[in-house]
Amino acid sequence: MKLIDALKLVALPVEEDAPEKRVCLACGFTPLHLQTFLTASLKSQLPGHRVIVKNGLFGDLSGNVERFQSQKDAFDSLVVLIEWSDLDPRLGVRTLGGWHPSQMAEIVGSARQMAARLQKGIVEASRLVRVVVSMPTLPLPPLFTTMPIEASPAETELRHVVASLAAALVQEPGIRVVSGQSLNCRSTVEERYDVKSDVATGFPYQISHASVLAEILSELICDRPKKKGLITDLDDTLWSGILGEDGPDGISWHLDRHSQLHGLYQQFLASLAGAGVLIGVASKNDLVNVERAFERADLLISKNEIFPIEAHWSRKSESVERILKAWNVAPDSVVFIDDSPMEVAEVQAVYPEMVCKIFPKNDYAGTWKFLKDLRELFGKFVVTEDDAIRLQSIRESSAWREANGNSLEMAEEFLRTAEARVTIEPAQDWTEARAFELLNKTNQFNLNGRRLNQAEWSSFFQMPGSFVFTVSYKDKFGALGKVAVMMGQAAGERLTVTNWVLSCRAFSRRIEHQCVKYLFDAFGVNEIFFDFESTPRNAVLRTFLTELIGEQFQEKVSLSKEQFAAKAPRLFHTVEGIVHV
Amino acid sequence: MSEQENRLLQCFASVFPGLSEDEIRQINAESNGEWDSLATVTLAAVVQEEFSLEIDPEILPQLDSFEAFRKYVLPYEPGNGAERHA
């Protein structure tokens, strides 16, 4: 982005009642154009938002971070930009403290001390809001006695200090650290530092570097939704060769057959599956052949990590339709991959909102970029226990649906014999990653579609009378893990549910009824108020409440214990782990 | 108005949004309350980027009006009579 475009974007008016995004930018230098670029990038990522980016005192990074505690209510994100001169001013050009060889050990020591101080402040701030940290992006000045091409002990130790700080910070759930490798790809090191600007104005970045860094920071602040599933072709995609012609033993994915790229793709998909991404197959093949191919022990992704497998000779878009139905996810959450441009075009025509990509077979550089692009779409910071069991639970849900049948009597009998267990328990604290994820990605059974940022999420736990419950489910078909979150406030006789989500994997099990029953029982109230708001996708929740209340409603509806008792169906779950409120 | 002058107007409009073209032509640091040191540095950066030139920091204090920028940036425009500094 050019500076003039960023300024124009910043100046664009927003609605009076636009939601706000308030970011504190903590750095030791004058933020100047970086502040402009960050505001502009956030505005382009969050259309319709009022973006406010404020900075602290010049030359006092650690103080700015430490003072954040007292201003926490004014911001919902903190960006910390560390440069070498923040660790010791002698590592910059604006102070003249000396570069004598005898000072090197002392410089390293003070950098280490400052890194520890910054770590403490940043970690404390991350308990309050999402924190994004950028480690030093500028080159070290030529203060070491060695030639620039030769690493000196002091330089190596300084880099170790920074690496150790980054390694400690990424362990924290509320902190995101900018990847140095990714930044290197988008902003070359020799084109980052503007020494004239640094000396003249205190702003050390070239305009282009400020623009790139701001884009990365805003992406990490906004944390856009990731894709949930990937549908892959088999022949010349998951493996090299045509199964119908070459047979299960003739297909390959190894160096000796010049098909290593397909092996890389397989292990990449296994990595995605391990992180909870759904992997399905849409292939024009005979199912018997496909099943024999998946029996090969040297495949790098197992058949258990893939569901469903659609192998037949119908159109690919029909396979995709069936897979979406089995997963119960929207097309815009899925990526389709095939080596045939025609197949990709056919699926893209039916699902324009789906990301459809051609597998770059025999293209080494193309495959490298292809895998990086996929990681952009699916990248995930925390892998939860529920991610590990997601595919299994969907496979079991599919069996559940088949066994459930269609008639009311069959459904009732099925639920009665499902041996279902529901566990409702308070979320321990704001670090409950699965609950936070569910709240921010569930669309259909969602009380009002409200998304929470890190600050709102963590501060909710501090509010008097607040409650946050997570709901887990398992039955004889398997465990679904944590599938629901209920949040609200209890004040005397009044119980208000402010947020409520239930994963679509868990529909039709009457878990939502059990949630309501639990609230009546645990809080001893006769009426529950729901902060319902219509969204384009939460009709299922409106239907649920309408059936219980017995009439249509607009928003913010209440449900009495009598209404619930009169309309609720029989619940067969065993309820475990109830903690009385 | 030349294409170059129009680009300079766009630079000023990005730093001082809301001003009309005539107001920009009349603007100077003394009469406009929004023209502070931050605006000067931002304006210089935008102009440098848009015109692919480098402004000497020593000259910057003298660039205190649209007209001054015009003479500095567009030295070959008719009537400027100045030499290109960059």
Interface residues (C-beta under 8 A of the other chain):
Chain A: K2 L3 I4 L7 K8 A11 L32 H33 T36 K196 A200 T201 F203 I207
Chain B: Q10 C11 S14 V15 P17 G18 L38 V41 T42 A45 V46 E49 E50 P57
